[in-house]
Amino acid sequence: MENKTLKVGIISLGCPKNLVDTELLLGKFKVANVEFANRLEDADMIIINTCGFIEPAKEESIDTILNISELKKKYPNKKIIATGCLVERYKDVLEKEIPEVDFFIPLKEELQIPERLGLKIPKIDNPYTTRVISTPKHTAYLKISEGCDHTCSFCAIPNIRGKHRSRTVESIVNEAKYLADLGVKEINIISQDTSYYGIDIYGKPMLWNLIDEIEKIDGIEWIRLYYLYPSTVNEDFIRELANREKVVKYIEMPIQHSEDKLLKDMQRGYRKKKLEKILEWKEKYIHELAIRTAVIVGFPTETEEDFENLKDFVKSAKFDWLGIFEYSHEEGTPAYKLFSDNIPKEEKVRRKNEILEIQEKITEEKNKKLIGKELEVLIDGFSEEWETLPIGRTYRSAYDIDGITYIETTEPVKIGDFVKVKIKDVIDITDTVGEIID
């Protein structure tokens, strides 16, 4: 197949780690001089990078595949490829149930899709330095490892992605330099367990050694840490975070629950006391540290008392941001074998909504405390409703996840600028309004 005659469209679903995989694939197509279609209707080939982590993600992926398959009725020559986590888990079933899809490609062959299509691909020494960034050009994800060594009873990721495999410091730093050359100012470090980085290949945690090298790169202003695991976050880690100039005072660290019985049944490897210690270290070293976390409600062994205790913990911990997930009974996980999915859907929804109500009050209260404060804001774009109104984020907010700041200004600003803003108001619980100051 001639590269220049092929138009490709790609849909990426799921988490930022999956998005990086999509961007790597886009990079290979770009190196091959393949044209990207602006509309899926114009694409000769549509690739869907699926998510298959929990039930809602699986449903979204299947719905997307079915919707794209409908295009084939109108455009019978169009080819469809599905890859990603859903395909890794259910390839055989999908091939039987959705014959409209031409190829279901497992994860280990994902980056070979261009070759599978018969395209001529120049030799690429490091695919991470040909990535096509799909986020705004000033912010990008940096995936430092693949897979996970933890055996959380509810989680299918080790079955899908395999054991933890760290990339070398050299490989990651080369990619970070490539991103900086593209104009990236904010590096978002991601993996399944970021604080575990390096143990498998260097015999010791190497995250801060890696960050030492990234901090030296010209153009990188903010470094943000995602997917920390409480077991590998200790006092030294928080102290180190406090002393770093470019690492923003923000961490994403899912706790999943507060109660020891649930943490044991979830096979999380830590207990409530560890969570309380992390919060103590936060107050001791970085009072202003913003923490995003996540909890699961409706786990099979969660009693009403456990749930009430979780609510109390959320109230006292006062996390800045909180994701709340209903337990998803996933085939192949330890919990699937050990427990029945005995808590009704409506009960899971009730518990989720009660936690959400608590967290919304906390988030709004924390945002109101920002009123009058002067904070640095990174401009992400402009409001969809008011096209001349800039929007951005303080250090407290991760891209595309947390609240935004609307910026009142009479001076022109550009996407990717850092500006000093005085916070004036809070809107819609999660968002703030500020004005640029000199």
Residue pairs with C-beta under 8 A, 6 or more apart in sequence:
1 117
1 118
1 119
3 32
3 33
3 34
3 119
3 120
4 33
4 34
4 35
5 44
6 34
6 35
6 44
6 45
6 117
6 119
7 34
7 35
7 36
7 37
7 42
7 43
7 44
7 45
8 29
8 34
8 35
8 36
8 37
8 43
8 44
8 45
8 46
8 47
9 36
9 37
9 39
9 40
9 42
9 43
9 45
9 46
9 47
10 22
10 25
10 26
10 36
10 46
10 47
10 48
10 49
11 40
11 46
11 47
11 48
11 49
11 64
11 68
12 18
12 19
12 22
12 49
12 134
13 48
13 49
13 50
13 51
13 57
13 60
13 61
13 64
13 84
14 49
14 50
14 51
14 53
14 57
14 61
14 84
14 85
15 51
15 53
16 141
16 143
16 188
16 190
16 226
17 141
17 143
17 190
17 191
17 192
18 49
18 51
18 84
18 85
19 134
19 135
19 141
20 131
20 141
20 143
20 190
21 49
21 84
21 110
21 111
22 49
22 134
23 131
23 132
23 133
23 134
24 111
24 127
24 128
24 130
24 131
25 47
25 49
25 110
25 111
25 113
25 114
26 36
26 131
26 132
26 134
27 124
27 127
27 130
27 131
27 132
28 111
28 113
28 114
28 121
28 124
28 127
28 130
29 36
29 114
29 119
30 36
30 130
30 132
31 121
31 122
31 124
31 130
32 114
32 119
32 120
32 121
32 122
34 114
34 119
37 43
37 44
40 46
40 68
40 71
41 71
41 75
43 78
44 77
44 78
44 79
45 78
45 79
45 80
45 81
45 117
46 68
46 71
46 78
46 79
46 80
46 81
47 81
47 82
47 83
47 113
48 61
48 64
48 65
48 68
48 80
48 81
48 82
48 83
48 84
49 83
49 84
49 110
50 61
50 64
50 65
50 82
50 83
50 84
50 85
50 86
50 87
51 57
51 58
51 60
51 61
51 84
51 85
51 86
52 58
52 61
52 84
52 85
52 86
52 87
52 88
52 89
52 90
52 156
52 160
53 85
53 156
53 157
53 160
54 325
54 328
54 330
55 328
55 329
55 330
56 328
57 85
57 86
58 86
61 84
61 86
62 86
65 80
65 82
65 94
65 98
65 101
66 98
68 80
69 80
69 98
69 100
69 101
71 78
72 78
72 80
72 100
79 102
79 103
80 100
80 101
80 102
80 103
81 101
81 102
81 103
81 104
81 105
81 113
82 94
82 98
82 101
82 103
82 104
82 105
83 104
83 105
83 106
83 107
83 109
83 110
83 113
84 107
84 110
85 107
85 160
85 161
86 94
87 94
87 104
87 105
87 106
87 107
88 106
88 107
88 160
89 156
89 159
89 160
89 331
89 332
91 104
91 106
94 101
94 104
95 101
95 104
103 113
103 116
105 112
105 113
105 116
107 160
107 161
109 116
111 127
114 121
115 121
124 130
126 171
126 174
126 175
128 171
128 172
128 174
128 175
128 178
129 174
129 175
129 178
131 175
131 178
131 179
133 140
133 179
133 182
133 184
135 141
135 399
135 400
136 380
136 381
136 399
136 415
136 416
137 182
137 183
137 184
137 415
137 416
138 183
138 184
138 185
138 186
138 378
138 380
138 415
138 416
139 184
139 185
139 186
139 188
139 378
139 380
139 399
140 179
140 182
140 184
140 186
140 187
140 188
141 188
141 190
142 172
142 175
142 176
142 179
142 187
142 188
142 189
142 190
142 214
143 167
143 190
143 191
144 166
144 167
144 172
144 189
144 190
144 191
144 194
144 197
144 207
144 210
145 164
145 165
145 166
145 167
145 191
145 192
145 193
145 194
145 196
145 197
146 161
146 162
146 164
146 165
146 167
146 191
146 192
147 157
147 158
147 161
147 162
147 163
147 164
147 165
147 192
148 155
148 157
148 158
148 161
148 163
148 164
148 192
148 193
149 158
149 163
149 164
149 193
149 196
149 200
150 158
150 192
150 193
150 229
150 267
150 268
150 269
151 158
151 267
151 334
152 256
152 266
152 267
152 268
153 265
153 266
153 267
153 333
153 334
153 335
153 338
154 256
154 266
154 296
154 299
154 327
154 328
154 330
154 333
154 335
155 330
155 333
156 330
156 331
156 332
156 333
157 192
159 332
159 333
161 192
163 200
164 192
164 193
164 196
164 199
164 200
165 200
166 197
166 198
166 199
166 200
166 201
166 202
166 206
168 201
169 198
169 206
169 209
169 210
169 213
172 210
172 214
173 210
173 213
173 214
173 217
176 187
176 213
176 214
176 217
176 220
177 217
179 187
180 217
180 218
180 219
180 220
181 219
183 219
183 416
184 219
184 220
185 219
185 220
185 221
185 222
185 378
185 416
185 418
186 220
186 221
186 222
186 223
186 224
186 378
186 399
187 214
187 220
187 222
187 223
187 224
188 224
188 226
188 398
188 399
189 207
189 211
189 223
189 224
189 225
189 226
190 226
190 227
191 197
191 227
192 227
193 227
193 228
193 229
193 232
194 207
194 225
194 226
194 227
194 228
194 229
195 205
195 207
195 228
195 229
195 232
195 233
195 237
196 205
196 229
196 232
197 205
197 206
197 207
197 210
198 204
198 205
198 206
198 207
198 209
198 210
199 205
199 206
205 232
208 240
211 223
211 244
211 247
214 220
214 223
214 246
215 223
215 244
215 245
215 246
215 247
220 246
221 246
221 418
222 246
222 248
222 378
222 395
223 244
223 246
223 247
223 248
224 247
224 248
224 250
224 398
225 241
225 247
225 250
225 251
225 252
226 251
226 252
226 398
227 252
227 253
227 254
228 251
228 252
228 253
229 253
229 254
230 253
230 255
230 268
230 270
230 274
230 275
230 278
231 268
231 269
231 270
231 274
233 251
233 253
233 278
235 277
235 281
238 278
238 281
238 282
238 284
238 285
238 286
238 289
239 281
239 285
241 247
241 249
241 251
241 285
241 286
241 289
242 249
242 285
242 286
248 395
249 286
249 288
249 289
249 290
249 395
250 289
250 290
250 291
250 292
250 395
250 396
250 397
250 398
251 289
251 290
251 291
251 292
252 291
252 292
252 293
252 398
253 278
253 291
253 292
253 293
254 293
254 294
254 295
254 323
255 275
255 293
255 294
255 295
256 262
256 263
256 266
256 268
256 294
256 295
256 296
257 263
257 266
257 268
257 295
257 296
257 299
257 302
257 306
257 310
258 272
258 275
258 295
258 309
258 310
258 313
258 314
259 272
259 306
259 309
259 310
260 271
260 272
261 301
261 306
262 299
262 301
262 302
262 306
262 310
263 270
263 271
263 272
264 271
265 299
265 300
265 301
265 335
265 338
265 339
266 296
266 299
266 335
267 334
272 313
275 313
275 317
279 317
282 289
282 291
290 320
290 321
290 395
290 396
290 397
291 319
291 320
291 321
292 319
292 320
292 321
292 322
292 323
292 398
292 401
292 402
293 319
293 321
293 322
293 323
294 322
294 323
294 324
294 325
295 310
295 314
295 322
295 323
295 324
295 325
295 355
296 325
296 326
296 327
297 307
297 310
297 324
297 325
297 326
297 327
297 348
297 351
297 352
297 355
298 326
298 327
298 343
298 347
298 348
298 351
298 352
299 327
299 335
299 343
300 327
300 329
300 335
300 339
300 340
300 341
300 342
300 343
301 339
302 310
302 327
302 343
302 351
307 351
310 355
311 354
311 355
311 358
314 322
314 355
314 358
314 359
314 362
315 358
315 362
318 362
318 366
319 359
319 362
320 363
320 366
320 396
320 402
321 363
321 401
321 402
321 403
322 355
322 359
322 362
322 363
324 352
324 355
324 356
324 359
325 352
326 345
326 348
326 349
326 351
326 352
327 341
327 343
327 348
329 335
329 336
329 341
330 336
360 429
363 403
363 429
363 430
364 426
364 429
364 430
367 403
367 426
367 429
367 430
367 431
367 432
368 426
370 394
370 423
370 426
370 432
371 423
371 424
371 425
371 426
372 422
372 423
373 422
373 423
374 420
374 421
374 422
374 423
374 437
375 394
375 395
375 420
375 421
375 423
375 434
376 394
376 395
376 418
376 419
376 420
376 421
377 392
377 393
377 394
377 405
377 407
377 418
377 419
377 420
377 421
377 434
378 392
378 393
378 416
378 417
378 418
379 390
379 391
379 392
379 407
379 413
379 414
379 415
379 416
379 417
379 418
379 419
380 391
380 392
380 393
380 399
380 404
380 415
381 390
381 391
381 415
382 388
382 389
382 390
382 391
382 415
383 389
383 390
383 391
383 406
389 406
389 407
389 408
390 406
390 407
390 409
390 413
391 404
391 405
391 406
391 407
392 404
392 405
392 407
392 419
392 421
393 399
393 402
393 403
393 404
393 405
394 405
394 421
394 432
396 402
396 403
397 403
397 404
397 405
402 430
403 429
403 430
403 431
403 432
404 430
404 431
404 432
405 421
405 423
405 431
405 432
405 433
405 434
406 427
406 431
406 432
406 433
406 434
407 413
407 419
407 421
407 433
407 434
407 435
407 436
408 424
408 433
408 434
408 435
408 436
409 419
409 435
409 436
411 436
413 419
413 436
419 436
420 436
420 437
420 438
421 434
421 435
421 436
421 437
422 434
422 435
422 437
423 432
423 433
423 434
424 432
424 433
424 434
424 435
425 432
425 433
426 432
426 433
427 433
